[in-house]
Amino acid sequence: MATLLGYLQGSIAKMKDPRKPSPNKQYSIFDVVLSAFGVFFMQCESFLEYQRQLNSRKGRDNTQTLFGVNKIPTDNQIRNILDKIKTSALFEVFVSVYRLLKSKGLLKPYEVLGGQLLIPLDGTEYFSSQCLHCEQCSHWTHKNGTVTYFHTAILPVIVSPNSDQVISLDPEFITPQDGQEKQDCEVSAAKRWIKRHTDLFSQGAVTLLGDDLYSRQPMCELAIEQGFHYIFVCSPESHGTLYEWWDYLQANREVQSFGVVRSEQERCNAILAIKVISVPVLIRSIFQFDNASF
């Protein structure tokens, strides 16, 4: 805990205080960020209020003991200050934790497929409202004219079929990008995340997982260029060419299949896999005419 908290405190020390210099500041950036962290760590919305009451009765509270908070701000004070701090200021905490786990050999149990780490990419909505909104919101206009504002993010984690615990990596928020007229989207955010993490992972040591939204040629090409493997879902509705080839090969008995049976406690799970190699996801026709006349 002390090591992990040290990573967080190190990132806080590098944060730029968004407030104007003033001798009347009541709370330091350390107190604000660590108090917010305490709420999420304890999974209790009333944690800070309880600690304030404890401090008033006994002159000390658990935020001091656990997180090193000197003075506890109110919820509104935390929001007003944190809203002005860039989320990327905390990304290095995730990187430090990943490198620590790797150096201690704690990622070994998560390795599959000959040393691969599996990282699913998926967008998660964490705020939605038809009233409250900000400049960083995405929005959806309904047929009846009403507008829903929402916030989403890519929240990558390291997973393993042999563990029910995941290891969180730094997120990529889906927000309006500078110089872009169109709204940001999940795929664009995923591409930014991939580019940011090329140097963090060893080449060819990570397999990205994604649903049908990701199984498009530009995304696949980017993953390969940046040194990632990938397993993306391809649905029949969006990958007609692939399934045409599938039907052809299956009719000609050129499809391989194999099964695996796994025993888990009192149950046996049978897994059937079907394998096809070198099936095109997309066929592109290229015509080149030099000095041709018709």
C-alpha positions in Angstrom: 0.0 0.0 0.0 2.8 2.4 0.9 4.5 1.9 -2.5 1.3 2.4 -4.5 0.4 5.5 -2.4 3.9 6.8 -3.1 3.3 6.6 -6.8 0.1 8.6 -6.4 1.8 11.2 -4.2 4.6 11.5 -6.8 2.1 12.3 -9.5 0.3 14.8 -7.3 3.6 16.6 -6.7 3.9 17.2 -10.5 0.4 18.6 -10.8 -0.1 22.3 -11.6 -2.5 24.0 -9.1 -5.3 25.4 -11.3 -6.1 28.0 -8.7 -4.7 31.5 -8.7 -2.0 32.1 -6.1 -3.5 33.3 -2.8 -2.5 33.3 0.9 -6.1 32.3 1.7 -5.9 28.8 0.2 -7.3 26.3 2.8 -6.5 23.1 1.0 -3.4 21.9 -0.8 -3.6 19.9 -4.0 -2.3 16.9 -2.0 -5.3 17.1 0.4 -7.8 17.5 -2.4 -6.6 14.6 -4.6 -5.8 12.2 -1.7 -9.2 12.9 -0.1 -10.9 12.0 -3.4 -8.8 8.9 -3.7 -9.9 8.0 -0.1 -13.5 8.0 -1.1 -13.0 5.6 -4.0 -10.6 3.5 -2.0 -13.0 3.0 0.8 -16.0 2.7 -1.5 -18.1 5.0 0.7 -19.7 8.3 -0.3 -19.9 9.5 3.3 -16.3 8.6 4.1 -15.0 12.1 4.3 -18.0 13.5 6.3 -17.5 10.7 8.8 -13.8 11.5 9.0 -14.5 15.2 9.6 -16.8 14.3 12.5 -14.2 11.9 13.9 -11.6 14.7 13.7 -13.8 17.1 15.5 -14.4 14.6 18.4 -10.9 13.1 18.7 -8.6 15.6 16.9 -7.5 12.9 14.4 -9.0 10.8 11.6 -8.2 7.9 9.3 -7.5 10.1 6.3 -4.4 11.3 8.1 -3.3 7.8 9.1 -4.1 6.0 5.8 -3.5 8.7 3.1 -1.6 11.5 4.7 -4.4 14.1 4.4 -3.8 17.1 6.6 -7.1 18.9 6.1 -10.3 17.4 4.6 -12.1 19.5 2.0 -15.8 19.2 1.3 -17.2 17.3 -1.6 -18.0 20.6 -3.5 -14.5 21.9 -2.9 -13.0 18.7 -4.2 -15.1 18.9 -7.4 -14.3 22.6 -8.0 -10.6 21.9 -7.9 -10.4 18.5 -9.5 -12.6 19.5 -12.5 -9.8 21.9 -13.6 -7.0 19.3 -13.4 -6.2 17.2 -16.5 -6.9 13.5 -16.0 -3.6 12.7 -17.8 -1.8 14.0 -14.7 -2.5 10.6 -13.1 -1.8 8.3 -16.0 1.8 7.7 -14.9 0.4 6.0 -11.7 -1.0 3.2 -13.8 2.3 2.9 -15.7 4.3 2.7 -12.5 2.0 0.0 -11.1 2.2 -2.0 -14.3 6.0 -1.9 -14.3 6.1 -2.8 -10.7 3.9 -5.9 -11.2 6.0 -6.9 -14.2 9.3 -6.6 -12.4 8.0 -8.7 -9.5 6.8 -11.4 -11.9 3.2 -10.9 -10.9 2.0 -10.7 -14.5 3.1 -14.2 -15.3 -0.2 -15.8 -14.2 -2.0 -13.6 -16.7 0.1 -14.7 -19.7 -1.6 -16.9 -22.2 -1.0 -18.1 -25.8 2.7 -18.3 -25.3 3.4 -15.3 -23.1 0.6 -13.0 -24.4 -1.2 -10.5 -22.2 -4.9 -10.0 -23.1 -6.2 -6.5 -23.0 -9.9 -5.9 -24.0 -10.8 -2.5 -25.4 -14.4 -1.4 -24.7 -16.2 1.9 -24.2 -17.9 2.5 -20.9 -20.4 5.3 -20.2 -20.0 6.8 -16.7 -22.3 9.9 -17.0 -25.5 10.6 -18.8 -28.0 13.5 -18.5 -30.6 15.4 -20.6 -30.0 18.5 -18.4 -26.4 18.7 -17.2 -23.7 19.0 -19.7 -20.2 20.5 -20.3 -17.9 21.3 -23.2 -16.3 17.8 -22.9 -19.7 16.0 -23.3 -20.6 13.9 -26.2 -24.2 14.2 -27.2 -27.0 12.2 -29.0 -30.0 14.0 -30.5 -33.1 11.8 -30.5 -35.9 11.8 -33.1 -38.2 13.8 -30.8 -35.6 16.6 -30.6 -34.4 15.9 -27.1 -30.6 15.7 -26.5 -28.8 13.3 -24.2 -25.3 14.3 -23.0 -22.9 11.7 -21.9 -19.3 10.9 -21.0 -17.6 7.7 -22.0 -14.1 6.3 -21.9 -12.0 3.4 -23.0 -11.1 1.5 -19.8 -8.5 -1.2 -20.7 -7.6 -3.9 -18.3 -5.3 -6.9 -18.3 -7.5 -10.1 -18.1 -7.0 -13.8 -17.9 -9.4 -16.7 -18.3 -7.7 -18.2 -15.3 -8.4 -15.3 -12.9 -11.5 -13.3 -11.9 -9.2 -10.3 -11.0 -8.2 -7.7 -13.6 -5.3 -5.2 -13.7 -6.4 -1.7 -14.6 -4.4 0.4 -17.1 -4.8 4.1 -17.8 -7.9 5.1 -19.6 -8.5 7.1 -22.8 -11.4 9.5 -22.5 -13.8 9.9 -25.4 -14.1 13.7 -25.6 -14.0 16.4 -28.3 -10.6 16.7 -29.8 -8.9 20.0 -30.6 -9.3 20.9 -34.3 -11.9 18.2 -35.0 -15.5 19.2 -36.0 -16.9 15.7 -35.6 -17.6 14.1 -32.2 -15.0 11.8 -30.8 -15.8 8.1 -30.9 -14.8 4.9 -29.3 -12.6 3.7 -32.1 -10.7 7.0 -32.4 -10.1 6.9 -28.6 -8.8 3.3 -28.9 -6.4 4.3 -31.6 -5.0 7.1 -29.4 -4.6 4.6 -26.5 -2.7 2.1 -28.8 -0.3 4.8 -30.0 0.4 6.0 -26.4 1.3 2.5 -25.3 3.5 1.3 -28.0 6.7 1.8 -25.9 5.2 0.4 -22.7 4.7 -3.1 -23.8 7.2 -5.4 -25.4 6.7 -5.8 -29.2 4.3 -8.6 -29.9 3.5 -9.3 -26.2 0.0 -8.0 -26.1 -3.2 -9.3 -27.8 -6.0 -6.7 -28.0 -9.6 -7.9 -27.7 -12.5 -6.1 -29.1 -16.1 -6.4 -30.4 -17.3 -6.0 -34.0 -16.8 -2.2 -33.7 -13.0 -2.7 -33.9 -12.7 -5.3 -36.7 -12.1 -2.8 -39.4 -9.1 -2.6 -41.7 -7.6 0.8 -40.4 -7.8 -0.5 -36.8 -6.3 -3.8 -37.6 -3.5 -2.2 -39.6 -2.7 0.2 -36.8 -2.6 -2.6 -34.2 0.0 -4.5 -36.4 2.0 -1.4 -37.0 2.3 -0.6 -33.3 3.4 -4.2 -32.4 0.1 -5.6 -31.1 -1.8 -8.8 -31.9 -5.5 -8.7 -31.9 -8.7 -10.8 -31.7 -11.7 -8.9 -32.9 -15.2 -10.1 -33.4 -16.5 -10.1 -37.0 -20.3 -10.3 -37.3 -22.0 -11.5 -40.5 -23.9 -8.2 -40.9 -20.7 -6.2 -41.2 -18.3 -8.7 -42.8 -20.1 -10.1 -45.7 -16.9 -10.9 -47.7 -15.4 -12.9 -44.8 -18.5 -15.0 -44.4 -18.8 -15.6 -48.1 -15.3 -17.1 -48.0 -16.3 -19.0 -44.8 -19.3 -20.6 -46.5 -17.2 -21.5 -49.6 -14.4 -23.2 -47.5 -16.9 -25.0 -45.3 -18.7 -26.4 -48.3 -15.3 -27.6 -49.6 -14.3 -29.1 -46.3 -11.4 -26.8 -45.9 -12.3 -25.7 -42.3 -10.5 -27.1 -39.3 -12.3 -27.7 -36.0 -11.1 -29.0 -32.6 -12.6 -29.3 -29.2 -11.3 -28.9 -25.6 -13.0 -30.1 -22.5 -12.2 -28.3 -19.2 -13.2 -29.6 -15.8 -14.2 -26.9 -13.3 -15.2 -28.2 -9.9 -18.2 -30.5 -10.6 -18.8 -29.2 -14.1 -17.2 -30.0 -17.5 -17.2 -27.3 -20.1 -16.8 -28.3 -23.8 -15.3 -25.7 -26.1 -15.5 -26.1 -29.9 -13.2 -24.0 -32.0 -13.3 -23.6 -35.8 -10.2 -22.4 -37.6 -9.8 -20.8 -41.0 -6.5 -19.3 -42.2 -6.0 -16.5 -44.7 -9.6 -15.5 -45.1 -9.9 -11.9 -46.3 -11.8 -9.4 -44.2 -12.1 -7.0 -47.1 -11.4 -7.3 -50.8 -10.1 -4.2 -52.6 -10.1 -3.9 -56.4 -7.3 -1.7 -57.7 -7.4 -0.6 -61.4 -4.5 1.2 -63.0 -4.7 2.4 -66.6 -1.7 3.9 -68.3 -2.3 5.7 -71.6 -5.5 3.7 -72.1 -8.3 4.8 -74.4 -11.9 3.5 -74.6 
